[in-house]
Amino acid sequence: MALESKEQKNDAQDAEPEVSLGINSQYIKDLSLEIPHAPQIFKKMTTQPSLKVDVDITRENFEADNYAVNVTFHIEADIENEKLFILELTYGAYVTVKVPEGHVVAPILFIEVPRLIFPFARNVIAQCLMEGGLPPIMMNPIDFGALYMSHHNQGRQ
């Protein structure tokens, strides 16, 4: 076990400013499942449906250091050129983010928070589909960093 002197600890603390993130609550803000061709479409479920997944992230500022981050999923599935289902979920988190003066909070809100709540949103989607009589889909992890950079490069934040 190595011992650090107070001087070494102070240097380490000076080098890295402290950032804190607390998820105060998570919630379903909006959830919708449409199966427009039920029950006839269930006869066609012998093949894998084609999926289209769109993801959008928004934030809302509240009092100092508090934010609502919402991740919206729009999922459409087609089978034999017919709509199997349309699922829309807005899953949110109310968070507290503290960053040192001069640091940007946007990457935490648009990358880290969605990354942390994604498994819970994915579970809501799977459960909703199963309760609707459909097989669950397993969504692959999303690279929220790449999504943020894409939106950032387009001038959206």
PyMOL CGO cylinders between C-alpha atoms (Angstrom):
from pymol import cmd
from pymol.cgo import CYLINDER

trace = [
    CYLINDER, 0.00, 0.00, 0.00, 1.50, 3.30, -1.08, 0.3, 1, 1, 1, 1, 1, 1,
    CYLINDER, 1.50, 3.30, -1.08, 1.13, 6.44, 0.98, 0.3, 1, 1, 1, 1, 1, 1,
    CYLINDER, 1.13, 6.44, 0.98, 0.73, 9.80, -0.70, 0.3, 1, 1, 1, 1, 1, 1,
    CYLINDER, 0.73, 9.80, -0.70, 1.93, 13.00, 0.87, 0.3, 1, 1, 1, 1, 1, 1,
    CYLINDER, 1.93, 13.00, 0.87, -0.48, 15.88, 1.34, 0.3, 1, 1, 1, 1, 1, 1,
    CYLINDER, -0.48, 15.88, 1.34, 1.41, 17.76, -1.37, 0.3, 1, 1, 1, 1, 1, 1,
    CYLINDER, 1.41, 17.76, -1.37, 0.81, 14.96, -3.91, 0.3, 1, 1, 1, 1, 1, 1,
    CYLINDER, 0.81, 14.96, -3.91, -2.89, 14.82, -3.02, 0.3, 1, 1, 1, 1, 1, 1,
    CYLINDER, -2.89, 14.82, -3.02, -3.26, 18.59, -3.40, 0.3, 1, 1, 1, 1, 1, 1,
    CYLINDER, -3.26, 18.59, -3.40, -1.56, 18.45, -6.82, 0.3, 1, 1, 1, 1, 1, 1,
    CYLINDER, -1.56, 18.45, -6.82, -3.97, 15.70, -7.94, 0.3, 1, 1, 1, 1, 1, 1,
    CYLINDER, -3.97, 15.70, -7.94, -6.98, 17.67, -6.70, 0.3, 1, 1, 1, 1, 1, 1,
    CYLINDER, -6.98, 17.67, -6.70, -5.79, 20.80, -8.49, 0.3, 1, 1, 1, 1, 1, 1,
    CYLINDER, -5.79, 20.80, -8.49, -5.28, 18.87, -11.74, 0.3, 1, 1, 1, 1, 1, 1,
    CYLINDER, -5.28, 18.87, -11.74, -8.79, 17.44, -11.97, 0.3, 1, 1, 1, 1, 1, 1,
    CYLINDER, -8.79, 17.44, -11.97, -11.74, 19.65, -11.08, 0.3, 1, 1, 1, 1, 1, 1,
    CYLINDER, -11.74, 19.65, -11.08, -14.58, 17.83, -9.39, 0.3, 1, 1, 1, 1, 1, 1,
    CYLINDER, -14.58, 17.83, -9.39, -17.68, 17.06, -11.42, 0.3, 1, 1, 1, 1, 1, 1,
    CYLINDER, -17.68, 17.06, -11.42, -20.70, 15.45, -9.79, 0.3, 1, 1, 1, 1, 1, 1,
    CYLINDER, -20.70, 15.45, -9.79, -23.81, 13.92, -11.32, 0.3, 1, 1, 1, 1, 1, 1,
    CYLINDER, -23.81, 13.92, -11.32, -26.80, 12.76, -9.34, 0.3, 1, 1, 1, 1, 1, 1,
    CYLINDER, -26.80, 12.76, -9.34, -29.87, 11.13, -10.81, 0.3, 1, 1, 1, 1, 1, 1,
    CYLINDER, -29.87, 11.13, -10.81, -32.72, 12.27, -8.57, 0.3, 1, 1, 1, 1, 1, 1,
    CYLINDER, -32.72, 12.27, -8.57, -35.48, 10.40, -10.40, 0.3, 1, 1, 1, 1, 1, 1,
    CYLINDER, -35.48, 10.40, -10.40, -36.30, 8.56, -13.61, 0.3, 1, 1, 1, 1, 1, 1,
    CYLINDER, -36.30, 8.56, -13.61, -39.71, 8.51, -15.22, 0.3, 1, 1, 1, 1, 1, 1,
    CYLINDER, -39.71, 8.51, -15.22, -41.80, 7.67, -18.27, 0.3, 1, 1, 1, 1, 1, 1,
    CYLINDER, -41.80, 7.67, -18.27, -42.91, 11.02, -19.64, 0.3, 1, 1, 1, 1, 1, 1,
    CYLINDER, -42.91, 11.02, -19.64, -44.80, 9.61, -22.63, 0.3, 1, 1, 1, 1, 1, 1,
    CYLINDER, -44.80, 9.61, -22.63, -45.46, 6.08, -23.91, 0.3, 1, 1, 1, 1, 1, 1,
    CYLINDER, -45.46, 6.08, -23.91, -47.48, 4.98, -26.91, 0.3, 1, 1, 1, 1, 1, 1,
    CYLINDER, -47.48, 4.98, -26.91, -47.81, 1.65, -28.71, 0.3, 1, 1, 1, 1, 1, 1,
    CYLINDER, -47.81, 1.65, -28.71, -49.88, 1.26, -31.85, 0.3, 1, 1, 1, 1, 1, 1,
    CYLINDER, -49.88, 1.26, -31.85, -50.47, -2.05, -33.62, 0.3, 1, 1, 1, 1, 1, 1,
    CYLINDER, -50.47, -2.05, -33.62, -52.59, -0.75, -36.51, 0.3, 1, 1, 1, 1, 1, 1,
    CYLINDER, -52.59, -0.75, -36.51, -53.17, -4.11, -38.23, 0.3, 1, 1, 1, 1, 1, 1,
    CYLINDER, -53.17, -4.11, -38.23, -53.84, -6.27, -35.18, 0.3, 1, 1, 1, 1, 1, 1,
    CYLINDER, -53.84, -6.27, -35.18, -54.83, -9.06, -35.02, 0.3, 1, 1, 1, 1, 1, 1,
    CYLINDER, -54.83, -9.06, -35.02, -54.38, -9.95, -38.71, 0.3, 1, 1, 1, 1, 1, 1,
    CYLINDER, -54.38, -9.95, -38.71, -50.69, -8.91, -38.72, 0.3, 1, 1, 1, 1, 1, 1,
    CYLINDER, -50.69, -8.91, -38.72, -49.85, -11.60, -36.15, 0.3, 1, 1, 1, 1, 1, 1,
    CYLINDER, -49.85, -11.60, -36.15, -50.31, -14.28, -38.84, 0.3, 1, 1, 1, 1, 1, 1,
    CYLINDER, -50.31, -14.28, -38.84, -47.41, -12.70, -40.77, 0.3, 1, 1, 1, 1, 1, 1,
    CYLINDER, -47.41, -12.70, -40.77, -44.97, -12.82, -37.88, 0.3, 1, 1, 1, 1, 1, 1,
    CYLINDER, -44.97, -12.82, -37.88, -43.03, -15.76, -39.30, 0.3, 1, 1, 1, 1, 1, 1,
    CYLINDER, -43.03, -15.76, -39.30, -40.22, -13.52, -40.50, 0.3, 1, 1, 1, 1, 1, 1,
    CYLINDER, -40.22, -13.52, -40.50, -38.07, -10.95, -38.76, 0.3, 1, 1, 1, 1, 1, 1,
    CYLINDER, -38.07, -10.95, -38.76, -39.59, -7.46, -39.01, 0.3, 1, 1, 1, 1, 1, 1,
    CYLINDER, -39.59, -7.46, -39.01, -37.56, -4.55, -40.34, 0.3, 1, 1, 1, 1, 1, 1,
    CYLINDER, -37.56, -4.55, -40.34, -36.95, -1.93, -37.66, 0.3, 1, 1, 1, 1, 1, 1,
    CYLINDER, -36.95, -1.93, -37.66, -36.35, 1.78, -37.83, 0.3, 1, 1, 1, 1, 1, 1,
    CYLINDER, -36.35, 1.78, -37.83, -35.20, 3.44, -34.59, 0.3, 1, 1, 1, 1, 1, 1,
    CYLINDER, -35.20, 3.44, -34.59, -34.87, 7.20, -34.15, 0.3, 1, 1, 1, 1, 1, 1,
    CYLINDER, -34.87, 7.20, -34.15, -33.48, 8.72, -30.95, 0.3, 1, 1, 1, 1, 1, 1,
    CYLINDER, -33.48, 8.72, -30.95, -33.60, 12.33, -29.82, 0.3, 1, 1, 1, 1, 1, 1,
    CYLINDER, -33.60, 12.33, -29.82, -32.36, 13.93, -26.61, 0.3, 1, 1, 1, 1, 1, 1,
    CYLINDER, -32.36, 13.93, -26.61, -33.61, 17.14, -25.07, 0.3, 1, 1, 1, 1, 1, 1,
    CYLINDER, -33.61, 17.14, -25.07, -32.90, 18.96, -21.85, 0.3, 1, 1, 1, 1, 1, 1,
    CYLINDER, -32.90, 18.96, -21.85, -34.76, 21.44, -19.73, 0.3, 1, 1, 1, 1, 1, 1,
    CYLINDER, -34.76, 21.44, -19.73, -33.06, 23.71, -17.20, 0.3, 1, 1, 1, 1, 1, 1,
    CYLINDER, -33.06, 23.71, -17.20, -34.52, 24.19, -13.75, 0.3, 1, 1, 1, 1, 1, 1,
    CYLINDER, -34.52, 24.19, -13.75, -33.13, 25.94, -10.71, 0.3, 1, 1, 1, 1, 1, 1,
    CYLINDER, -33.13, 25.94, -10.71, -29.35, 25.98, -10.25, 0.3, 1, 1, 1, 1, 1, 1,
    CYLINDER, -29.35, 25.98, -10.25, -27.64, 22.77, -11.34, 0.3, 1, 1, 1, 1, 1, 1,
    CYLINDER, -27.64, 22.77, -11.34, -30.92, 20.85, -11.91, 0.3, 1, 1, 1, 1, 1, 1,
    CYLINDER, -30.92, 20.85, -11.91, -32.01, 19.57, -15.30, 0.3, 1, 1, 1, 1, 1, 1,
    CYLINDER, -32.01, 19.57, -15.30, -34.56, 17.27, -16.90, 0.3, 1, 1, 1, 1, 1, 1,
    CYLINDER, -34.56, 17.27, -16.90, -33.03, 15.11, -19.63, 0.3, 1, 1, 1, 1, 1, 1,
    CYLINDER, -33.03, 15.11, -19.63, -35.47, 13.35, -21.95, 0.3, 1, 1, 1, 1, 1, 1,
    CYLINDER, -35.47, 13.35, -21.95, -34.55, 10.60, -24.39, 0.3, 1, 1, 1, 1, 1, 1,
    CYLINDER, -34.55, 10.60, -24.39, -37.23, 10.01, -27.01, 0.3, 1, 1, 1, 1, 1, 1,
    CYLINDER, -37.23, 10.01, -27.01, -37.36, 6.76, -28.96, 0.3, 1, 1, 1, 1, 1, 1,
    CYLINDER, -37.36, 6.76, -28.96, -39.49, 6.42, -32.09, 0.3, 1, 1, 1, 1, 1, 1,
    CYLINDER, -39.49, 6.42, -32.09, -39.50, 2.81, -33.27, 0.3, 1, 1, 1, 1, 1, 1,
    CYLINDER, -39.50, 2.81, -33.27, -41.35, 1.49, -36.31, 0.3, 1, 1, 1, 1, 1, 1,
    CYLINDER, -41.35, 1.49, -36.31, -41.47, -2.13, -37.37, 0.3, 1, 1, 1, 1, 1, 1,
    CYLINDER, -41.47, -2.13, -37.37, -42.69, -3.39, -40.73, 0.3, 1, 1, 1, 1, 1, 1,
    CYLINDER, -42.69, -3.39, -40.73, -43.40, -6.92, -41.84, 0.3, 1, 1, 1, 1, 1, 1,
    CYLINDER, -43.40, -6.92, -41.84, -44.11, -7.73, -45.49, 0.3, 1, 1, 1, 1, 1, 1,
    CYLINDER, -44.11, -7.73, -45.49, -44.56, -4.01, -46.26, 0.3, 1, 1, 1, 1, 1, 1,
    CYLINDER, -44.56, -4.01, -46.26, -47.21, -3.58, -43.54, 0.3, 1, 1, 1, 1, 1, 1,
    CYLINDER, -47.21, -3.58, -43.54, -46.79, -1.68, -40.30, 0.3, 1, 1, 1, 1, 1, 1,
    CYLINDER, -46.79, -1.68, -40.30, -46.35, -4.15, -37.45, 0.3, 1, 1, 1, 1, 1, 1,
    CYLINDER, -46.35, -4.15, -37.45, -46.10, -1.52, -34.70, 0.3, 1, 1, 1, 1, 1, 1,
    CYLINDER, -46.10, -1.52, -34.70, -45.20, 2.05, -33.87, 0.3, 1, 1, 1, 1, 1, 1,
    CYLINDER, -45.20, 2.05, -33.87, -43.76, 2.64, -30.41, 0.3, 1, 1, 1, 1, 1, 1,
    CYLINDER, -43.76, 2.64, -30.41, -42.89, 6.02, -28.98, 0.3, 1, 1, 1, 1, 1, 1,
    CYLINDER, -42.89, 6.02, -28.98, -41.26, 6.43, -25.59, 0.3, 1, 1, 1, 1, 1, 1,
    CYLINDER, -41.26, 6.43, -25.59, -39.97, 9.55, -23.90, 0.3, 1, 1, 1, 1, 1, 1,
    CYLINDER, -39.97, 9.55, -23.90, -37.96, 8.44, -20.89, 0.3, 1, 1, 1, 1, 1, 1,
    CYLINDER, -37.96, 8.44, -20.89, -36.61, 11.11, -18.59, 0.3, 1, 1, 1, 1, 1, 1,
    CYLINDER, -36.61, 11.11, -18.59, -34.30, 11.74, -15.70, 0.3, 1, 1, 1, 1, 1, 1,
    CYLINDER, -34.30, 11.74, -15.70, -34.29, 14.65, -13.28, 0.3, 1, 1, 1, 1, 1, 1,
    CYLINDER, -34.29, 14.65, -13.28, -30.63, 15.23, -12.49, 0.3, 1, 1, 1, 1, 1, 1,
    CYLINDER, -30.63, 15.23, -12.49, -28.32, 17.47, -10.53, 0.3, 1, 1, 1, 1, 1, 1,
    CYLINDER, -28.32, 17.47, -10.53, -25.02, 18.29, -12.23, 0.3, 1, 1, 1, 1, 1, 1,
    CYLINDER, -25.02, 18.29, -12.23, -22.30, 20.31, -10.57, 0.3, 1, 1, 1, 1, 1, 1,
    CYLINDER, -22.30, 20.31, -10.57, -19.33, 21.38, -12.66, 0.3, 1, 1, 1, 1, 1, 1,
    CYLINDER, -19.33, 21.38, -12.66, -16.51, 23.77, -11.84, 0.3, 1, 1, 1, 1, 1, 1,
    CYLINDER, -16.51, 23.77, -11.84, -16.70, 27.32, -13.15, 0.3, 1, 1, 1, 1, 1, 1,
    CYLINDER, -16.70, 27.32, -13.15, -15.96, 27.51, -16.86, 0.3, 1, 1, 1, 1, 1, 1,
    CYLINDER, -15.96, 27.51, -16.86, -16.73, 23.85, -17.64, 0.3, 1, 1, 1, 1, 1, 1,
    CYLINDER, -16.73, 23.85, -17.64, -19.42, 22.83, -20.10, 0.3, 1, 1, 1, 1, 1, 1,
    CYLINDER, -19.42, 22.83, -20.10, -22.36, 20.79, -18.79, 0.3, 1, 1, 1, 1, 1, 1,
    CYLINDER, -22.36, 20.79, -18.79, -23.85, 19.79, -22.20, 0.3, 1, 1, 1, 1, 1, 1,
    CYLINDER, -23.85, 19.79, -22.20, -21.72, 16.64, -22.75, 0.3, 1, 1, 1, 1, 1, 1,
    CYLINDER, -21.72, 16.64, -22.75, -22.81, 15.32, -19.35, 0.3, 1, 1, 1, 1, 1, 1,
    CYLINDER, -22.81, 15.32, -19.35, -26.47, 15.96, -20.13, 0.3, 1, 1, 1, 1, 1, 1,
    CYLINDER, -26.47, 15.96, -20.13, -26.42, 14.67, -23.71, 0.3, 1, 1, 1, 1, 1, 1,
    CYLINDER, -26.42, 14.67, -23.71, -23.96, 11.76, -23.35, 0.3, 1, 1, 1, 1, 1, 1,
    CYLINDER, -23.96, 11.76, -23.35, -23.57, 10.55, -19.79, 0.3, 1, 1, 1, 1, 1, 1,
    CYLINDER, -23.57, 10.55, -19.79, -27.16, 10.86, -18.54, 0.3, 1, 1, 1, 1, 1, 1,
    CYLINDER, -27.16, 10.86, -18.54, -28.65, 9.08, -21.60, 0.3, 1, 1, 1, 1, 1, 1,
    CYLINDER, -28.65, 9.08, -21.60, -26.00, 6.36, -21.29, 0.3, 1, 1, 1, 1, 1, 1,
    CYLINDER, -26.00, 6.36, -21.29, -26.98, 5.78, -17.66, 0.3, 1, 1, 1, 1, 1, 1,
    CYLINDER, -26.98, 5.78, -17.66, -30.75, 5.68, -18.22, 0.3, 1, 1, 1, 1, 1, 1,
    CYLINDER, -30.75, 5.68, -18.22, -30.71, 3.77, -21.53, 0.3, 1, 1, 1, 1, 1, 1,
    CYLINDER, -30.71, 3.77, -21.53, -30.91, 0.27, -19.94, 0.3, 1, 1, 1, 1, 1, 1,
    CYLINDER, -30.91, 0.27, -19.94, -34.07, 1.29, -18.08, 0.3, 1, 1, 1, 1, 1, 1,
    CYLINDER, -34.07, 1.29, -18.08, -35.68, 2.77, -21.19, 0.3, 1, 1, 1, 1, 1, 1,
    CYLINDER, -35.68, 2.77, -21.19, -34.77, -0.35, -23.17, 0.3, 1, 1, 1, 1, 1, 1,
    CYLINDER, -34.77, -0.35, -23.17, -36.50, -2.46, -20.52, 0.3, 1, 1, 1, 1, 1, 1,
    CYLINDER, -36.50, -2.46, -20.52, -39.66, -0.32, -20.72, 0.3, 1, 1, 1, 1, 1, 1,
    CYLINDER, -39.66, -0.32, -20.72, -39.69, -0.83, -24.51, 0.3, 1, 1, 1, 1, 1, 1,
    CYLINDER, -39.69, -0.83, -24.51, -39.27, -4.60, -24.21, 0.3, 1, 1, 1, 1, 1, 1,
    CYLINDER, -39.27, -4.60, -24.21, -41.98, -4.87, -21.54, 0.3, 1, 1, 1, 1, 1, 1,
    CYLINDER, -41.98, -4.87, -21.54, -44.40, -2.70, -23.52, 0.3, 1, 1, 1, 1, 1, 1,
    CYLINDER, -44.40, -2.70, -23.52, -43.97, -4.85, -26.63, 0.3, 1, 1, 1, 1, 1, 1,
    CYLINDER, -43.97, -4.85, -26.63, -44.46, -8.08, -24.66, 0.3, 1, 1, 1, 1, 1, 1,
    CYLINDER, -44.46, -8.08, -24.66, -47.57, -6.72, -22.94, 0.3, 1, 1, 1, 1, 1, 1,
    CYLINDER, -47.57, -6.72, -22.94, -48.86, -5.71, -26.37, 0.3, 1, 1, 1, 1, 1, 1,
    CYLINDER, -48.86, -5.71, -26.37, -48.59, -9.31, -27.61, 0.3, 1, 1, 1, 1, 1, 1,
    CYLINDER, -48.59, -9.31, -27.61, -45.39, -8.77, -29.60, 0.3, 1, 1, 1, 1, 1, 1,
    CYLINDER, -45.39, -8.77, -29.60, -41.99, -10.37, -29.20, 0.3, 1, 1, 1, 1, 1, 1,
    CYLINDER, -41.99, -10.37, -29.20, -39.57, -8.03, -27.41, 0.3, 1, 1, 1, 1, 1, 1,
    CYLINDER, -39.57, -8.03, -27.41, -36.75, -6.47, -29.38, 0.3, 1, 1, 1, 1, 1, 1,
    CYLINDER, -36.75, -6.47, -29.38, -33.28, -6.20, -27.94, 0.3, 1, 1, 1, 1, 1, 1,
    CYLINDER, -33.28, -6.20, -27.94, -31.97, -2.78, -28.80, 0.3, 1, 1, 1, 1, 1, 1,
    CYLINDER, -31.97, -2.78, -28.80, -28.22, -2.57, -29.17, 0.3, 1, 1, 1, 1, 1, 1,
    CYLINDER, -28.22, -2.57, -29.17, -26.43, 0.00, -27.03, 0.3, 1, 1, 1, 1, 1, 1,
    CYLINDER, -26.43, 0.00, -27.03, -26.42, 3.49, -28.52, 0.3, 1, 1, 1, 1, 1, 1,
    CYLINDER, -26.42, 3.49, -28.52, -23.26, 5.54, -28.89, 0.3, 1, 1, 1, 1, 1, 1,
    CYLINDER, -23.26, 5.54, -28.89, -24.57, 8.74, -27.31, 0.3, 1, 1, 1, 1, 1, 1,
    CYLINDER, -24.57, 8.74, -27.31, -21.17, 10.38, -27.79, 0.3, 1, 1, 1, 1, 1, 1,
    CYLINDER, -21.17, 10.38, -27.79, -21.40, 9.96, -31.56, 0.3, 1, 1, 1, 1, 1, 1,
    CYLINDER, -21.40, 9.96, -31.56, -25.04, 11.13, -31.50, 0.3, 1, 1, 1, 1, 1, 1,
    CYLINDER, -25.04, 11.13, -31.50, -24.03, 14.24, -29.54, 0.3, 1, 1, 1, 1, 1, 1,
    CYLINDER, -24.03, 14.24, -29.54, -21.16, 15.01, -31.92, 0.3, 1, 1, 1, 1, 1, 1,
    CYLINDER, -21.16, 15.01, -31.92, -23.47, 14.58, -34.92, 0.3, 1, 1, 1, 1, 1, 1,
    CYLINDER, -23.47, 14.58, -34.92, -26.02, 17.03, -33.49, 0.3, 1, 1, 1, 1, 1, 1,
    CYLINDER, -26.02, 17.03, -33.49, -23.26, 19.37, -32.26, 0.3, 1, 1, 1, 1, 1, 1,
    CYLINDER, -23.26, 19.37, -32.26, -21.69, 19.49, -35.72, 0.3, 1, 1, 1, 1, 1, 1,
    CYLINDER, -21.69, 19.49, -35.72, -25.10, 20.37, -37.19, 0.3, 1, 1, 1, 1, 1, 1,
    CYLINDER, -25.10, 20.37, -37.19, -25.33, 23.30, -34.78, 0.3, 1, 1, 1, 1, 1, 1,
    CYLINDER, -25.33, 23.30, -34.78, -28.05, 21.70, -32.61, 0.3, 1, 1, 1, 1, 1, 1,
    CYLINDER, -28.05, 21.70, -32.61, -27.77, 21.46, -28.84, 0.3, 1, 1, 1, 1, 1, 1,
]
cmd.load_cgo(trace, "trace")
